[in-house]
Amino acid sequence: MPSLAITPEAKSETRQGLAGAAEFITRSQFEFLSREHHQGCVSIFLPTHRSVPESKQDPIRLKDLLRQAESRLRDLGLRSVKVREMLAPARDLIQREGFWCGADGLAIFLSSSFFQFFRLPIGFEELVIVTDRFAISPLLPLFTAGGQFYILALSKNHVRLIEGTPYAWAELDLPSMPRSEAEALKYDVRQAVLQVHTGAGRPATGKEAGVFTGQGVGVDDEQTRTLEYIYAVERGVRRQLREHEPLMLAAVEELEAVYRKVNRHRGLVEHGVHGNPDRMSSGELHKAAWEVMRAHFDEEKQRAIATYMELRGAGRSSNDLHEVLLAAHQGRVQAAFIETGVHQWGDFDFEADALLLHDHQQPRDEDLLNIVAVQTILHQGIVYPLPRQNMPDASCVAASLRY
């Protein structure tokens, strides 16, 4: 079975950063995986090693995980021939030369008509899940609060938009914005201010002739040009990013001041990387930005917890899994707090508002905490993965509600 791309758009957005072989999964790919829903979705997560000899054990462990997936697919009633056909692309990875170095984790998603893998700069616990949906909770560190941010490196000569996580970065294509001031204004041919003076002579037809004199031809207002350029970049940023996605600015003081004046993106953070970004590589910008963003995310998390505590008295927060699941599906979760390293297996029928919980995973069970996180992200909420001791209530899940 051939490897199938997620979507043409998602495929084009697959990028690599300094991690070399480690692939950078985009939000559109994450959202696509979250929406897939049909029988026999297999999700496999495996911690991997960046170098030999440690990496030699990784294909052996994948082989074991594929045996588990095969057993569970048969438990669903799929025929052995169909199961072997489904898992064949993943088995091909085991023998692939040069595949088993350069990443911290391997994520594989496959079904009867779909196959995609990601080599990522985050580690995973070994996990095989076979349900009616892909399990994407192990990917959440890349998309939850503190997991993803953007850097706009802005100078008159060069524009870069860098997508970053604590672990890696990727420089994005910019089809919606100019790459420099010259590119932004290359079609802006300023027209002369034309003045017409009559009575300068009479044409043969007897009508008055006009003498046209130009004023301002070749004269450019540098401040106006800069402002038009910044407006073009800012519009491009808003087309590229969602409303509240964190954005840090890297620019000299003059351009930073202009950008902040015209900015309408709500995720622009207060502090930036100062100086000429053209003198820094994308990797250096990412390192400098993360030092600032770490503190920003910590402050944001504390504010979110404080808001949750304030909303308890107003009936707009909950630590009841059933209530939080319902609110997440309805798009009412503003911020969700989910305990790290915990799975809550069961089944939630949104239409019937029926919840079943199990101590251990049963056939067709889903990780209900995964559902809360995914639905919150899809509805533009924010997810905070927290260790048990930092959860705002004595529960594996808690949420602030929009209404």
C-alpha positions as CSV (number, residue, x, y, z in Angstrom):
1,M,0.0,0.0,0.0
2,P,1.5,3.4,-0.9
3,S,2.2,6.1,1.7
4,L,-0.7,8.5,1.6
5,A,-0.3,12.2,2.2
6,I,-2.5,13.7,4.8
7,T,-3.7,16.5,2.5
8,P,-1.9,18.4,-0.3
9,E,-1.8,21.4,2.0
10,A,-0.5,19.5,5.0
11,K,2.1,17.7,2.9
12,S,3.4,20.9,1.6
13,E,3.8,22.2,5.1
14,T,6.0,19.4,6.3
15,R,9.2,21.0,7.4
16,Q,12.6,20.2,9.0
17,G,14.7,22.2,11.5
18,L,18.1,21.8,12.9
19,A,17.3,18.3,14.1
20,G,18.0,17.1,10.6
21,A,16.0,13.9,10.2
22,A,13.4,14.9,12.8
23,E,10.2,16.0,11.0
24,F,8.2,19.0,12.2
25,I,4.5,18.2,12.4
26,T,2.2,21.2,11.5
27,R,-1.1,22.2,13.1
28,S,-3.0,21.4,10.0
29,Q,-1.6,17.8,10.1
30,F,-2.5,17.6,13.8
31,E,-6.0,18.7,13.1
32,F,-6.4,16.3,10.2
33,L,-5.4,13.4,12.4
34,S,-7.8,14.4,15.1
35,R,-10.7,14.4,12.7
36,E,-10.1,11.0,11.1
37,H,-12.8,8.6,12.3
38,H,-13.3,5.0,11.0
39,Q,-12.7,1.5,12.2
40,G,-9.2,0.3,12.9
41,C,-7.2,3.5,13.3
42,V,-3.8,2.4,14.6
43,S,-1.5,4.8,16.5
44,I,2.0,3.7,17.5
45,F,4.4,5.7,19.6
46,L,8.0,4.7,20.2
47,P,10.9,6.5,21.9
48,T,14.0,6.4,19.6
49,H,17.7,7.2,19.8
50,R,19.7,9.7,17.8
51,S,22.8,7.6,17.4
52,V,24.2,4.1,17.3
53,P,24.6,1.7,19.1
54,E,21.5,2.7,21.1
55,S,19.4,3.1,17.9
56,K,19.9,-0.6,17.0
57,Q,17.3,-1.6,19.5
58,D,14.6,0.7,18.0
59,P,13.5,-1.4,15.0
60,I,13.2,-4.5,17.2
61,R,10.9,-2.6,19.6
62,L,8.8,-1.4,16.6
63,K,8.4,-5.0,15.5
64,D,7.0,-5.9,18.9
65,L,4.6,-2.9,18.8
66,L,3.4,-4.0,15.4
67,R,2.7,-7.5,16.7
68,Q,0.5,-5.9,19.4
69,A,-1.3,-3.8,16.8
70,E,-1.9,-6.9,14.7
71,S,-3.4,-8.8,17.6
72,R,-5.8,-5.9,18.5
73,L,-6.9,-5.5,14.9
74,R,-7.8,-9.2,14.8
75,D,-9.7,-8.7,18.0
76,L,-11.9,-6.1,16.1
77,G,-12.8,-8.9,13.6
78,L,-10.5,-7.9,10.7
79,R,-9.2,-10.7,8.6
80,S,-5.5,-11.7,8.9
81,V,-4.8,-10.8,5.2
82,K,-6.3,-7.3,5.6
83,V,-4.3,-6.8,8.8
84,R,-1.0,-7.7,7.2
85,E,-1.8,-5.4,4.3
86,M,-2.5,-2.5,6.7
87,L,0.6,-2.9,8.7
88,A,3.0,-3.6,5.7
89,P,4.1,0.1,5.3
90,A,5.1,0.3,8.9
91,R,7.0,-3.0,8.7
92,D,8.9,-1.6,5.8
93,L,10.4,1.0,8.1
94,I,12.1,-1.7,10.2
95,Q,14.6,-2.5,7.4
96,R,14.9,1.1,6.0
97,E,18.6,2.0,5.8
98,G,19.6,5.2,7.7
99,F,16.1,5.6,9.2
100,W,16.9,4.8,12.8
101,C,19.1,7.8,13.8
102,G,18.4,11.5,14.3
103,A,15.1,11.7,16.2
104,D,13.8,11.3,19.8
105,G,10.5,9.8,19.0
106,L,8.6,8.0,16.2
107,A,4.8,8.4,15.7
108,I,3.0,6.2,13.2
109,F,-0.6,6.5,12.1
110,L,-2.2,4.0,9.8
111,S,-5.5,2.5,8.8
112,S,-6.9,0.5,5.8
113,S,-6.5,3.6,3.5
114,F,-4.0,5.8,5.3
115,F,-0.3,5.7,6.4
116,Q,1.8,8.5,7.8
117,F,4.8,8.6,10.2
118,F,6.6,11.4,12.0
119,R,10.1,11.4,13.4
120,L,10.0,14.1,16.1
121,P,12.2,15.9,18.5
122,I,10.2,14.7,21.5
123,G,10.3,11.3,23.3
124,F,7.3,9.1,23.8
125,E,6.4,6.2,26.1
126,E,5.9,3.0,24.1
127,L,2.2,2.9,23.2
128,V,-0.1,1.1,20.8
129,I,-3.7,2.2,20.5
130,V,-6.3,0.8,18.1
131,T,-9.7,2.5,18.2
132,D,-12.0,4.3,15.8
133,R,-9.8,7.4,15.9
134,F,-6.1,8.2,15.9
135,A,-4.7,8.8,19.4
136,I,-2.8,12.1,19.2
137,S,-2.4,12.9,22.9
138,P,1.3,12.1,22.9
139,L,1.7,14.9,20.3
140,L,0.0,17.4,22.6
141,P,3.3,18.8,24.0
142,L,3.8,20.3,20.5
143,F,0.4,22.1,20.5
144,T,-0.4,22.9,24.1
145,A,0.5,26.0,26.0
146,G,4.2,26.4,26.1
147,G,4.5,23.9,23.3
148,Q,4.4,26.1,20.2
149,F,5.2,29.7,19.3
150,Y,6.3,31.8,16.4
151,I,9.1,34.3,15.8
152,L,8.8,37.1,13.3
153,A,12.4,38.1,12.3
154,L,11.9,41.5,10.6
155,S,14.3,43.8,8.8
156,K,14.0,45.9,5.6
157,N,16.0,43.3,3.7
158,H,14.6,40.0,5.0
159,V,11.4,38.6,6.6
160,R,11.4,35.2,8.3
161,L,8.5,33.5,10.2
162,I,9.9,30.7,12.4
163,E,7.7,28.1,14.0
164,G,9.2,26.9,17.3
165,T,8.7,24.5,20.1
166,P,11.0,24.0,23.2
167,Y,12.7,21.3,21.2
168,A,13.0,22.4,17.6
169,W,12.3,25.1,15.0
170,A,11.2,25.3,11.4
171,E,11.3,28.3,9.0
172,L,8.0,28.6,7.2
173,D,7.2,29.4,3.6
174,L,5.6,32.8,3.3
175,P,3.2,32.9,0.4
176,S,1.0,35.5,2.1
177,M,3.6,38.1,2.9
178,P,6.5,39.9,1.3
179,R,10.1,38.7,2.0
180,S,11.6,42.2,2.0
181,E,10.6,45.9,1.7
182,A,11.7,45.9,-1.9
183,E,9.4,42.9,-2.7
184,A,6.5,44.5,-0.8
185,L,6.7,47.7,-2.8
186,K,7.9,46.5,-6.2
187,Y,4.4,47.1,-7.7
188,D,4.0,50.4,-5.9
189,V,5.1,52.7,-8.7
190,R,4.3,56.2,-7.4
191,Q,2.4,58.3,-9.9
192,A,3.4,61.8,-10.5
193,V,1.1,64.5,-9.2
194,L,0.0,66.0,-12.5
195,Q,-0.9,69.6,-13.0
196,V,-2.6,70.9,-16.1
197,H,-2.0,74.4,-17.3
198,T,-4.3,75.6,-20.1
199,G,-3.7,78.4,-22.6
200,A,-0.2,77.3,-23.5
201,G,-1.0,77.3,-27.2
202,R,-3.8,76.0,-29.5
203,P,-3.9,72.7,-31.3
204,A,-5.0,72.4,-34.9
205,T,-8.5,71.4,-33.8
206,G,-9.1,74.7,-32.1
207,K,-9.3,73.1,-28.6
208,E,-7.1,74.3,-25.7
209,A,-3.9,72.4,-25.3
210,G,-2.7,71.2,-21.9
211,V,0.8,71.3,-20.6
212,F,1.4,68.6,-18.0
213,T,4.1,69.1,-15.4
214,G,5.2,66.4,-13.0
215,Q,5.7,66.9,-9.3
216,G,7.1,64.2,-7.0
217,V,8.4,61.8,-9.7
218,G,11.3,59.8,-8.2
219,V,10.8,61.3,-4.7
220,D,10.0,58.7,-2.0
221,D,8.9,59.3,1.5
222,E,10.9,56.8,3.4
223,Q,8.6,56.7,6.4
224,T,5.6,56.1,4.2
225,R,7.4,53.3,2.4
226,T,8.3,51.7,5.7
227,L,4.8,52.0,7.0
228,E,3.3,50.4,3.9
229,Y,5.9,47.6,4.2
230,I,5.1,46.9,7.8
231,Y,1.4,46.9,7.1
232,A,1.9,44.3,4.3
233,V,3.9,42.0,6.7
234,E,1.4,42.4,9.5
235,R,-1.5,41.4,7.2
236,G,0.5,38.4,6.1
237,V,1.1,37.3,9.7
238,R,-2.6,37.5,10.5
239,R,-3.4,35.4,7.5
240,Q,-0.8,32.8,8.5
241,L,-1.5,32.6,12.3
242,R,-4.6,31.9,14.3
243,E,-5.8,34.7,16.5
244,H,-4.1,34.0,19.8
245,E,-1.0,32.0,18.7
246,P,2.0,33.4,20.5
247,L,4.2,35.6,18.3
248,M,7.6,37.1,19.3
249,L,9.1,40.0,17.3
250,A,12.8,40.1,16.4
251,A,13.7,43.5,15.0
252,V,15.7,46.7,15.5
253,E,14.1,49.2,17.8
254,E,12.7,51.4,15.0
255,L,11.0,48.7,13.1
256,E,9.7,47.1,16.3
257,A,8.0,50.3,17.3
258,V,6.3,50.7,13.9
259,Y,5.2,47.0,13.9
260,R,3.7,47.2,17.4
261,K,1.8,50.4,16.4
262,V,0.0,48.7,13.5
263,N,-0.2,45.2,15.0
264,R,-3.7,43.6,15.3
265,H,-2.6,40.0,16.1
266,R,-3.7,39.3,19.7
267,G,-0.9,36.8,20.3
268,L,2.0,39.3,20.0
269,V,4.0,39.0,23.2
270,E,5.3,42.0,25.1
271,H,9.0,41.2,25.0
272,G,11.1,40.5,21.9
273,V,14.6,39.7,20.6
274,H,16.3,43.1,20.0
275,G,18.8,43.9,17.4
276,N,19.2,43.2,13.7
277,P,17.8,39.6,13.1
278,D,19.8,39.4,9.8
279,R,22.9,38.8,11.9
280,M,21.4,35.7,13.5
281,S,20.6,32.3,12.1
282,S,17.1,30.9,12.6
283,G,18.5,28.5,15.2
284,E,20.1,31.3,17.1
285,L,16.9,33.3,17.0
286,H,15.0,30.2,18.3
287,K,17.3,29.8,21.2
288,A,17.1,33.4,22.2
289,A,13.3,33.5,21.8
290,W,12.7,30.4,23.9
291,E,14.5,31.9,26.9
292,V,12.0,34.7,26.8
293,M,9.0,32.6,25.9
294,R,9.6,30.1,28.7
295,A,9.0,32.9,31.2
296,H,6.0,34.2,29.2
297,F,4.4,30.7,29.2
298,D,5.0,30.3,33.0
299,E,3.3,33.6,33.7
300,E,0.4,32.7,31.4
301,K,-0.1,29.4,33.1
302,Q,-0.2,31.0,36.5
303,R,-2.8,33.5,35.3
304,A,-4.9,30.7,33.8
305,I,-4.9,28.8,37.1
306,A,-5.8,32.0,39.0
307,T,-8.7,32.5,36.5
308,Y,-9.9,29.0,37.0
309,M,-10.0,29.5,40.8
310,E,-11.9,32.8,40.4
311,L,-14.5,31.2,38.0
312,R,-15.3,28.3,40.4
313,G,-17.7,30.6,42.4
314,A,-19.4,31.7,39.2
315,G,-20.1,28.2,38.0
316,R,-17.8,28.6,35.0
317,S,-15.2,26.0,35.9
318,S,-15.3,22.2,36.5
319,N,-13.2,19.3,37.4
320,D,-15.9,16.7,36.5
321,L,-14.8,14.7,33.5
322,H,-18.3,14.2,32.1
323,E,-19.0,18.0,32.3
324,V,-15.7,18.9,30.8
325,L,-16.1,16.4,27.9
326,L,-19.5,17.9,27.0
327,A,-18.2,21.5,27.3
328,A,-15.1,20.7,25.1
329,H,-17.3,19.2,22.4
330,Q,-19.5,22.3,22.5
331,G,-16.5,24.6,22.2
332,R,-17.1,26.1,25.7
333,V,-13.7,25.3,27.2
334,Q,-11.4,28.3,27.4
335,A,-8.6,26.6,29.2
336,A,-8.2,22.9,30.0
337,F,-5.7,21.5,32.6
338,I,-4.8,17.8,32.1
339,E,-2.6,15.7,34.3
340,T,0.4,14.4,32.4
341,G,1.2,10.7,32.1
342,V,-2.4,9.7,32.9
343,H,-5.0,7.9,30.6
344,Q,-8.7,7.7,31.3
345,W,-10.1,4.9,29.1
346,G,-13.8,4.8,28.2
347,D,-16.4,5.9,25.7
348,F,-18.3,9.2,25.4
349,D,-21.3,9.4,23.2
350,F,-21.8,13.2,22.7
351,E,-25.2,13.0,21.0
352,A,-26.6,10.8,23.8
353,D,-24.5,12.5,26.5
354,A,-23.6,9.0,27.7
355,L,-20.2,8.3,29.4
356,L,-18.7,4.9,30.2
357,L,-15.4,4.7,32.2
358,H,-13.1,1.7,32.5
359,D,-10.1,1.0,34.7
360,H,-8.2,-0.6,31.8
361,Q,-8.6,-0.1,28.0
362,Q,-11.3,-2.1,26.4
363,P,-11.8,-2.7,22.7
364,R,-13.0,0.5,21.1
365,D,-12.2,2.6,24.1
366,E,-10.6,6.0,23.7
367,D,-8.5,8.1,26.0
368,L,-11.1,10.6,27.2
369,L,-8.4,13.1,28.4
370,N,-7.1,13.0,24.8
371,I,-10.6,13.9,23.6
372,V,-10.8,16.9,26.0
373,A,-7.4,18.2,24.8
374,V,-8.1,17.7,21.1
375,Q,-11.6,19.3,21.2
376,T,-10.2,22.2,23.3
377,I,-7.5,22.9,20.7
378,L,-9.8,22.5,17.7
379,H,-12.1,25.1,19.3
380,Q,-9.3,27.6,19.9
381,G,-9.0,26.9,23.6
382,I,-5.7,26.4,25.4
383,V,-4.5,23.2,27.0
384,Y,-2.1,23.1,30.0
385,P,-0.5,19.7,30.7
386,L,0.5,19.7,34.4
387,P,2.0,17.2,36.8
388,R,-0.4,16.0,39.6
389,Q,1.0,18.4,42.2
390,N,0.3,21.4,40.0
391,M,-3.3,20.6,39.0
392,P,-5.7,23.3,40.2
393,D,-8.0,20.7,41.8
394,A,-7.6,17.1,43.0
395,S,-8.7,15.7,39.6
396,C,-7.0,14.5,36.4
397,V,-8.8,17.2,34.4
398,A,-10.1,20.7,35.1
399,A,-11.4,23.4,32.8
400,S,-12.3,27.1,32.7
401,L,-15.5,27.6,30.7
402,R,-16.3,30.4,28.3
403,Y,-20.0,30.3,29.3
